[in-house]
Amino acid sequence: MMNKYVDMDTLKFVLYDVHNLEDLLKRERFEEHDKESLDLFLESTKDFADKELYPYLKEMDEQPAYHKEGKVYVHEQVKTMMHKGGELGIISASFDYEDGGMQIPLVAHTAASYILDAANNHLPGYAGLTQGAAELIIHFANEKLKETYVPDMLTGQWGGTMCLTEPQAGSSLSDIVTKAKRTEEGFYKISGQKIFISGGDNQFTENIIHLVLARIDGAPKGTKGISLFVVPKNRPKADGSLTPNDVTTVADFQKLGQRGYCTTHLGFGDADDCQGWLVGEENQGLNYMFLMMNAARIAVGRGGSAIASAAYYASLQYANERPQGRKLSSDGKKNMEDNQNLIIEHPDVRRMLLLQKAVVEGSMSLVHLATKYYDLELTATSDQEKNKYNTLLEMIIPVVKTYPSEAGIYAVNNGLQVLGGYGFCSDFILQQYYRDIRINAIYEGTTGIQSQDLLGRKITMGNGSGLQMLLTEITIAIQEAKKHQELIPYASILEEKIQLTQKVLQELMPHAMKGDFERYLADASIFMEFFSLIIVGWTWLEMGTKAHEGLNNNNAKYSNEFYIGKIETLKYFYAYELPKTLGHAEILLNPSTVTIKKELEYIN
Ligand SMILES: Cc1cc2nc3c(=O)[nH]c(=O)nc-3n(C[C@H](O)[C@H](O)[C@H](O)COP(=O)(O)OP(=O)(O)OC[C@H]3O[C@@H](n4cnc5c(N)ncnc54)[C@H](O)[C@@H]3O)c2cc1C
C-alpha cells in the first residue's frame, strides 16, 4: 500500500500562497509557464515518485551499494532515476532553453525535488549532483566542454559529481593536495585521491563527469591556489566512443544510512593518464565551486525537510491506528470499562506530532524561500535588485542547510518515539529515516562549519548590511501579520526576538572587533540554533498570515481544517520551539570560555 510521504496541498500552499509563485511567472524568463503547466510537472513528478522511488526505499537500505573488483554496484532504480528522471526534466528543468532546459523557476523545481527526496532519499542525489555539475560547466567552462559533456548529462545518460574532499581536507578545503600538471596538449594531468564522493561510480551511467578541485603546479597555498577541472571517468573520442581516463574506484564506504546512495573513494591518475580540462581561469576553482556548493546546501536542507516529512506521515498514520491506554477522568483515574484510546488522543503524542509538523512545514517554506530568492536574483531587472536577492540568499543559506538537517533529526527522533517499541524495530520504516537523515548535518559542510559561516561571514557581511536587509524582510512580514487580530501576539513575539538578536550580537561583536575570532566564533553553533529558530519563526508567521487570509476568503482553495492546522502549528512553534531562544541567549550573553583550549588539557 502506498503510504503518504508528502502533503501536496501544503507544498502547493507554500509555492503559490506563501511564496507567490504566480508573481514570479510574470517575469519574462518564465512567461511560457503557468500554474497549470507547473502543477502538471509536479503531478507527473509525484506519479514518478510513487511508482519508481517510494516502493524501493526499504530495499535500497537492505541491499546497499557495494564495491567489487574496482567497480561500484548500485540498485537498478538508479538507472530509472537517471534515465526516466532525465526524460521528465528532473535534471534540466530549471536550465535555459538554449542549454537544453525548460526554464522553469528553481522554486518549482525544488518542489519537485522535495517530492522525490521524501519518496526515497537514496535516489535523487544521483540526478541532483549531475544537475549541479552540468550547471558549473554551463556557467564557467568553455563552449567545447559544454558541447562535449552537458547534453548527455541533462538526459541522465551520464552522471556528475563534485570532488572536493580528500583524506586530509574535509572541512578545510585549503589543504587540498590533488595535483594538476599543465601539458602541451591543452589538458592537465590530474593525480590524487578524493574520498566520500557521492554518486562517484555505478554500473548504469556510461560515463561520470567529475568536477574536481585540484592545485596546479606552483599555485599559491590555501584556497587561492585551487582550480576546477572537468575529469570524466571515460574520455569521449572524436567518433563518439569512450576510452577510460585513469579514474579508479578504490572503495565504496558502508554507512549508517542512505546506503543506496553510493559514497566512493576515487583515485585519479594512478597510471599517469588521467586528463582534466580547466574550467574557467586558474586558481578560481573554489569561487566557481561555490555555485554548486550553494545549490547542494539548499538541496541538503530540502532533503532534511523531506525525510522528516516522510517520517511525520508514517508516525501520524501509526498514531491514528494504535490503541493504547485511556484518557484520565476528572478524578485522575482511568475507567477500565472504556475502550482504549488511540494514542493520537494523548497530549504528549500530539506534542510529538505537532513538533514534527512544525519542523517539516517550517523548513519546507524556508527551503523554497531560498530558491525563490535565487529566481528573483536571476530575473532581476536592476543591479540593486540583483544585489538585494543575492544578499538575502547568502544570508540564509547556512540556515537553510542546517535547520532542516538538525531539526529534521530531532523531528524524526520524535517520530520514532511515537511508535514506541516498534519505532526501534526494522519492520517499521522510522528507524531507517532516523539513520538516513543523520548525514544531512554532516555533508556539504558540517553544522559547526555552517555556523561559523553564518556568524563569521554572513552576519558581518557588508558591515552588517546583509543582516539589516534580512531583518527588514522579517519586519515586513510582522507588519502583514499584525493585520490579523489573532496573529498580533505572535508578530509581537517575533519583534522581541529581533531585538534579542541585536542584543546578542552587541555582546559578541566586540570579540570580532578586537580580532579575537576564536572567542567570537566559539559558540557559533549556539548562535545558529538561536538564529535558525527566529528565521523559522518568521516562515511560520508568513504561513499563519496566508492561512488566515484563506480562512477569511469564501473562495479559498483549501478546507478550514487545512488552514486551522497551519495556525495551530504556528502556535505550537511559538509556544514550544521559539522560547528555546531564551536559553540560547542566556549562553550567548554570558559566554563561558570553558570550550576554548588552554595550556592544560582538561578534556581527558
Ligand atoms: C555520505 C557522505 C557523502 C559525501 N559526499 C561528498 C561529495 O559528494 N563530495 C565531496 O567532496 N565530499 C563529500 N562528503 C564529504 C563531507 O562533505 C565531509 O565529510 C564533511 O565536509 C566533513 O569533513 P570531514 O569528514 O573531513 O570531517 P572534519 O573536517 O575532520 O570534521 C570533524 C569534526 O570537526 C569539526 N571541525 C572541523 N574543522 C573545524 C573548525 N575549523 N572549527 C570548528 N570545528 C571544526 C567538524 O564540524 C566536525 O564536527 C561526503 C561525506 C559523507 C559522509
Ligand as a Chemical Component Dictionary entry (heavy atoms), coordinates in Angstrom:
data_LIG
# 
_chem_comp.id                   LIG 
_chem_comp.type                 NON-POLYMER 
_chem_comp.pdbx_formal_charge   0 
_chem_comp.three_letter_code    LIG 
# 
loop_
_chem_comp_atom.comp_id 
_chem_comp_atom.atom_id 
_chem_comp_atom.alt_atom_id 
_chem_comp_atom.type_symbol 
_chem_comp_atom.charge 
_chem_comp_atom.model_Cartn_x 
_chem_comp_atom.model_Cartn_y 
_chem_comp_atom.model_Cartn_z 
_chem_comp_atom.pdbx_ordinal 
LIG C1  C1  C 0 27.874 10.143 2.951  1  
LIG C2  C2  C 0 28.806 11.240 2.595  2  
LIG C3  C3  C 0 28.730 11.821 1.340  3  
LIG C4  C4  C 0 29.621 12.830 0.972  4  
LIG N1  N1  N 0 29.585 13.341 -0.298 5  
LIG C5  C5  C 0 30.594 14.172 -0.698 6  
LIG C6  C6  C 0 30.731 14.549 -2.069 7  
LIG O1  O1  O 0 29.912 14.169 -2.923 8  
LIG N2  N2  N 0 31.790 15.318 -2.427 9  
LIG C7  C7  C 0 32.706 15.755 -1.528 10 
LIG O2  O2  O 0 33.633 16.431 -1.915 11 
LIG N3  N3  N 0 32.591 15.433 -0.213 12 
LIG C8  C8  C 0 31.572 14.644 0.217  13 
LIG N4  N4  N 0 31.469 14.281 1.536  14 
LIG C9  C9  C 0 32.426 14.820 2.487  15 
LIG C10 C10 C 0 31.789 15.764 3.505  16 
LIG O3  O3  O 0 31.476 16.986 2.906  17 
LIG C11 C11 C 0 32.769 15.866 4.677  18 
LIG O4  O4  O 0 32.725 14.632 5.355  19 
LIG C12 C12 C 0 32.441 16.997 5.616  20 
LIG O5  O5  O 0 32.613 18.231 4.994  21 
LIG C13 C13 C 0 33.277 16.938 6.893  22 
LIG O6  O6  O 0 34.623 16.737 6.610  23 
LIG P1  P1  P 0 35.408 15.581 7.384  24 
LIG O7  O7  O 0 34.623 14.340 7.256  25 
LIG O8  O8  O 0 36.802 15.577 6.940  26 
LIG O9  O9  O 0 35.322 15.988 8.903  27 
LIG P2  P2  P 0 36.313 17.049 9.681  28 
LIG O10 O10 O 0 36.502 18.204 8.796  29 
LIG O11 O11 O 0 37.501 16.288 10.112 30 
LIG O12 O12 O 0 35.407 17.419 10.876 31 
LIG C14 C14 C 0 35.307 16.642 12.086 32 
LIG C15 C15 C 0 34.605 17.488 13.152 33 
LIG O13 O13 O 0 35.401 18.630 13.464 34 
LIG C16 C16 C 0 34.694 19.828 13.254 35 
LIG N5  N5  N 0 35.598 20.828 12.695 36 
LIG C17 C17 C 0 36.479 20.675 11.680 37 
LIG N6  N6  N 0 37.133 21.820 11.452 38 
LIG C18 C18 C 0 36.671 22.724 12.342 39 
LIG C19 C19 C 0 36.955 24.102 12.598 40 
LIG N7  N7  N 0 37.839 24.780 11.887 41 
LIG N8  N8  N 0 36.260 24.706 13.569 42 
LIG C20 C20 C 0 35.335 24.036 14.286 43 
LIG N9  N9  N 0 35.026 22.738 14.090 44 
LIG C21 C21 C 0 35.683 22.098 13.126 45 
LIG C22 C22 C 0 33.575 19.468 12.284 46 
LIG O14 O14 O 0 32.441 20.335 12.423 47 
LIG C23 C23 C 0 33.247 18.035 12.686 48 
LIG O15 O15 O 0 32.356 18.019 13.754 49 
LIG C24 C24 C 0 30.558 13.297 1.919  50 
LIG C25 C25 C 0 30.615 12.728 3.183  51 
LIG C26 C26 C 0 29.779 11.701 3.516  52 
LIG C27 C27 C 0 29.904 11.070 4.875  53 
# 
loop_
_chem_comp_bond.comp_id 
_chem_comp_bond.atom_id_1 
_chem_comp_bond.atom_id_2 
_chem_comp_bond.value_order 
_chem_comp_bond.pdbx_ordinal 
LIG C1  C2  SING 1  
LIG C2  C3  SING 2  
LIG C2  C26 DOUB 3  
LIG C3  C4  DOUB 4  
LIG C4  N1  SING 5  
LIG C4  C24 SING 6  
LIG N1  C5  DOUB 7  
LIG C5  C6  SING 8  
LIG C5  C8  SING 9  
LIG C6  O1  DOUB 10 
LIG C6  N2  SING 11 
LIG N2  C7  SING 12 
LIG C7  O2  DOUB 13 
LIG C7  N3  SING 14 
LIG N3  C8  DOUB 15 
LIG C8  N4  SING 16 
LIG N4  C9  SING 17 
LIG N4  C24 SING 18 
LIG C9  C10 SING 19 
LIG C10 O3  SING 20 
LIG C10 C11 SING 21 
LIG C11 O4  SING 22 
LIG C11 C12 SING 23 
LIG C12 O5  SING 24 
LIG C12 C13 SING 25 
LIG C13 O6  SING 26 
LIG O6  P1  SING 27 
LIG P1  O7  DOUB 28 
LIG P1  O8  SING 29 
LIG P1  O9  SING 30 
LIG O9  P2  SING 31 
LIG P2  O10 DOUB 32 
LIG P2  O11 SING 33 
LIG P2  O12 SING 34 
LIG O12 C14 SING 35 
LIG C14 C15 SING 36 
LIG C15 O13 SING 37 
LIG C15 C23 SING 38 
LIG O13 C16 SING 39 
LIG C16 N5  SING 40 
LIG C16 C22 SING 41 
LIG N5  C17 SING 42 
LIG N5  C21 SING 43 
LIG C17 N6  DOUB 44 
LIG N6  C18 SING 45 
LIG C18 C19 SING 46 
LIG C18 C21 DOUB 47 
LIG C19 N7  SING 48 
LIG C19 N8  DOUB 49 
LIG N8  C20 SING 50 
LIG C20 N9  DOUB 51 
LIG N9  C21 SING 52 
LIG C22 O14 SING 53 
LIG C22 C23 SING 54 
LIG C23 O15 SING 55 
LIG C24 C25 DOUB 56 
LIG C25 C26 SING 57 
LIG C26 C27 SING 58 
# 
